[in-house]
Amino acid sequence: MKKIFIGFVAVLVASCSYYMKGNYTLGKRNTFNDFFYTYNIRYYDTGEFSSVAKETETISDYQAGIVRHAVPAGIVVSSKVLEKDVYTDEMVRPTKKGGLVSYTVPVEFSDEKVYKIIGEAEVDERIYRLVEPNRLGDVVLLDDNGNIYPRVGRIYNDRLALLETAFQLEPEDLKFMNERTRQAEDDEHLVSSFEVRYAGIKDYKMVFRYKVVSNNAGELVEENKTLEFPMYDKNVTIGTIQLEILNVDDTGIEYKIVSL
């Protein structure tokens, strides 16, 4: 009987040593009975975790119906559309403050924080998303609806190990909502633009410079025109822009933008 007992202890020690190997230690919950099975983790790589969206911004220098003055070489009306890449990461936020409570250290959640999703694993024939480990290494599992799996995991040798410790969710209706964080690149790209400048009076005519930048199959195409109108004209149309001319002299023009 003594030999059998010694043999059992040897197996137990060997098993404990096995679970201590790898790049992660179970810390305060490091006992032989903490878990029995591990699950493969499909980590979200950088390209998969971050999606790219296009965001446009229009910057204009005009106000329809407002009396304005333009000096020679000055801008009458201008507008440009800029585009930049926006990266979004999958994050989640608790619907309320709470946690998973057990006889050991609780796993707490704050509804004032967002938590990153690092990957997913299949447990009991169901896919669960994995919340990034907290400072103790605890991993929370979420289903597609944000409901919390009643057991806590740990990452061991890049696999998910579920602790046998029983956890109670408090409050019971606590769950996680999807939330995305956004980060825009500093680089902005011109998509299109138009600009009208007043060039002064020539031979009793008002002279305007009209520049349009358009996007043709990803390539920017610039078109420049010089347009002349009798200086006594009260209504001027440049492209789709309609101007009401109120006054013209050597100092410039006074006008209103009627429509674009």
C-alpha positions in Angstrom: 0.0 0.0 0.0 2.9 2.4 0.8 4.4 1.8 -2.6 1.1 2.5 -4.3 0.7 5.8 -2.4 4.3 6.9 -3.3 3.6 6.1 -7.0 0.4 8.1 -6.9 2.3 11.1 -5.4 4.9 10.8 -8.2 2.3 10.9 -10.9 0.6 13.9 -9.2 3.8 15.8 -9.0 4.6 15.0 -12.6 1.2 16.2 -13.7 1.6 19.5 -11.8 5.0 20.0 -13.4 3.5 19.5 -16.8 0.9 22.2 -16.3 3.6 24.6 -15.1 5.4 24.4 -18.4 4.9 26.9 -21.2 4.7 30.7 -21.3 1.9 31.2 -18.8 1.5 30.4 -15.1 -1.8 30.0 -13.4 -0.8 32.1 -10.5 -3.2 32.0 -7.5 -5.4 29.4 -9.1 -2.6 27.1 -10.0 -3.9 23.7 -8.8 -4.0 20.4 -10.5 -7.8 20.4 -10.6 -8.2 23.9 -12.0 -8.9 22.5 -15.5 -9.1 19.2 -17.3 -9.4 20.2 -21.0 -7.9 22.9 -23.2 -9.4 24.3 -26.4 -7.9 25.7 -29.6 -7.9 29.5 -29.9 -8.4 31.2 -33.2 -6.6 34.4 -32.6 -7.6 37.5 -34.6 -4.6 38.7 -36.5 -3.9 42.4 -37.2 -5.5 42.4 -40.6 -8.6 40.5 -39.4 -9.0 42.3 -36.2 -8.8 45.8 -37.7 -11.1 46.7 -40.5 -10.7 49.7 -42.7 -13.4 52.2 -43.6 -13.3 55.3 -45.7 -14.4 58.6 -44.1 -14.9 61.8 -46.1 -14.9 65.4 -44.9 -16.1 68.4 -46.9 -14.4 71.7 -46.3 -16.1 74.6 -48.0 -15.6 78.4 -48.1 -19.0 79.8 -49.1 -22.4 80.7 -47.7 -25.4 80.9 -49.9 -27.4 84.2 -49.7 -24.7 86.1 -47.8 -23.2 89.3 -49.3 -19.5 88.8 -49.8 -16.6 90.7 -51.4 -13.7 89.3 -53.4 -10.6 91.3 -54.4 -8.7 90.5 -57.6 -7.0 87.1 -57.3 -9.3 86.4 -54.3 -11.5 83.3 -53.8 -15.1 83.7 -54.7 -16.2 80.2 -53.7 -14.3 77.0 -53.0 -14.9 73.5 -51.7 -13.0 70.2 -51.4 -13.7 66.7 -50.3 -11.0 64.9 -48.3 -10.9 61.2 -47.6 -9.0 59.3 -44.9 -8.8 55.7 -43.6 -10.5 54.8 -40.4 -9.5 51.7 -38.5 -12.0 50.0 -36.2 -11.3 47.4 -33.6 -13.8 45.0 -32.1 -14.5 46.0 -28.5 -17.2 45.2 -26.0 -18.6 47.0 -23.0 -20.6 45.6 -20.0 -24.1 46.8 -19.7 -23.6 47.5 -16.1 -21.0 47.2 -13.3 -20.5 43.7 -11.9 -18.5 40.5 -12.2 -18.1 36.8 -11.9 -17.9 35.9 -8.2 -16.3 32.8 -6.7 -14.6 31.8 -3.5 -11.3 33.0 -5.0 -10.5 36.3 -6.7 -13.6 37.7 -8.5 -13.5 38.8 -12.1 -14.8 42.3 -12.1 -16.2 44.4 -15.0 -16.7 48.2 -15.3 -19.3 49.7 -17.5 -17.0 52.7 -17.9 -14.4 50.6 -19.8 -14.2 48.9 -23.1 -12.6 45.5 -23.5 -10.8 44.1 -26.5 -11.7 40.8 -28.2 -8.6 38.8 -29.0 -10.0 35.7 -30.6 -12.5 32.9 -30.4 -12.7 29.3 -29.3 -15.3 26.5 -29.7 -16.6 25.1 -26.4 -19.4 22.6 -26.1 -20.0 22.9 -29.9 -20.5 26.6 -29.7 -18.2 29.5 -30.7 -17.3 32.0 -27.9 -15.4 35.2 -28.3 -12.5 35.7 -25.8 -12.1 39.0 -23.9 -8.4 40.0 -23.5 -7.0 38.6 -20.2 -7.2 40.9 -17.1 -4.2 41.5 -14.9 -4.6 38.1 -13.3 -4.8 36.3 -16.6 -8.6 35.6 -16.4 -10.3 35.2 -19.8 -14.0 35.8 -20.1 -16.0 34.0 -22.8 -18.9 35.7 -24.6 -21.5 34.2 -27.0 -22.8 36.1 -30.1 -25.4 37.9 -27.9 -22.9 39.1 -25.3 -23.9 36.6 -22.7 -21.2 35.5 -20.4 -20.1 31.8 -20.1 -20.3 30.7 -16.4 -16.7 29.5 -16.3 -13.5 31.5 -16.5 -10.6 30.6 -18.8 -6.8 31.0 -18.8 -4.5 31.0 -21.8 -2.0 28.1 -21.5 0.5 27.4 -24.3 -1.7 29.4 -26.6 -4.8 27.3 -25.8 -7.8 28.1 -23.7 -8.1 26.2 -20.4 -11.3 26.4 -18.4 -11.1 26.6 -14.7 -13.2 24.1 -12.7 -13.9 26.9 -10.1 -17.6 27.7 -10.0 -18.4 31.4 -10.8 -21.7 33.3 -10.1 -22.6 36.2 -12.4 -23.7 39.3 -10.4 -26.0 40.9 -11.3 -27.6 38.0 -13.3 -28.7 40.2 -16.2 -25.2 41.6 -16.9 -24.0 41.1 -20.4 -21.6 42.7 -22.9 -22.5 45.0 -25.8 -20.5 45.3 -29.0 -18.7 48.6 -29.3 -16.1 49.8 -31.8 -13.3 52.2 -31.3 -12.2 54.3 -34.2 -8.8 55.7 -35.1 -8.3 57.8 -38.2 -5.1 58.1 -40.1 -3.4 61.5 -40.1 -3.0 61.3 -43.9 -5.9 62.8 -45.9 -6.4 62.3 -49.6 -8.1 64.8 -51.9 -11.1 63.2 -53.6 -12.5 66.2 -55.5 -12.6 70.0 -55.3 -13.7 73.1 -57.1 -12.6 76.7 -56.8 -13.6 80.0 -58.3 -11.3 83.1 -58.2 -12.0 86.6 -59.3 -9.2 87.7 -61.6 -10.3 91.4 -62.0 -11.6 93.5 -64.9 -10.3 93.2 -68.5 -11.8 95.1 -71.4 -14.9 96.0 -69.3 -15.4 92.3 -68.5 -15.3 90.4 -65.2 -12.7 87.6 -65.4 -13.0 84.5 -63.3 -10.6 81.5 -63.0 -12.5 78.2 -62.5 -10.6 75.0 -61.4 -12.2 71.6 -60.9 -10.5 68.5 -59.6 -12.4 65.2 -60.2 -11.6 61.6 -59.6 -11.4 59.4 -62.7 -10.9 55.7 -61.8 -8.7 56.6 -58.9 -6.7 59.3 -60.7 -7.2 63.0 -60.0 -8.0 65.0 -63.1 -7.6 68.8 -63.0 -9.5 71.1 -65.3 -8.9 74.9 -65.5 -11.0 77.5 -67.3 -11.0 81.2 -67.7 -14.4 82.7 -68.0 -15.3 86.3 -68.9 -18.7 88.2 -68.4 -19.7 91.7 -69.1 -19.1 93.8 -66.0 -22.7 94.9 -66.0 -24.1 91.4 -65.8 -26.1 90.9 -62.7 -26.3 87.1 -62.9 -23.3 84.9 -63.6 -23.2 81.1 -64.0 -19.9 79.2 -63.6 -20.3 75.5 -63.9 -23.1 74.7 -61.5 -22.5 77.9 -59.4 -24.8 80.8 -59.8 -23.7 84.2 -58.6 -25.7 87.5 -58.2 -23.3 90.4 -58.8 -24.2 93.4 -56.7 -21.3 95.7 -57.5 -18.2 95.8 -59.5 -15.2 98.3 -59.4 -11.4 98.3 -59.4 -11.3 97.0 -55.8 -13.2 93.9 -56.6 -16.8 92.5 -56.7 -19.6 92.3 -54.2 -21.8 89.3 -54.8 -24.1 86.6 -53.4 -24.0 82.9 -54.0 -27.5 82.0 -55.3 -27.0 78.2 -55.7 -24.3 75.6 -56.3 
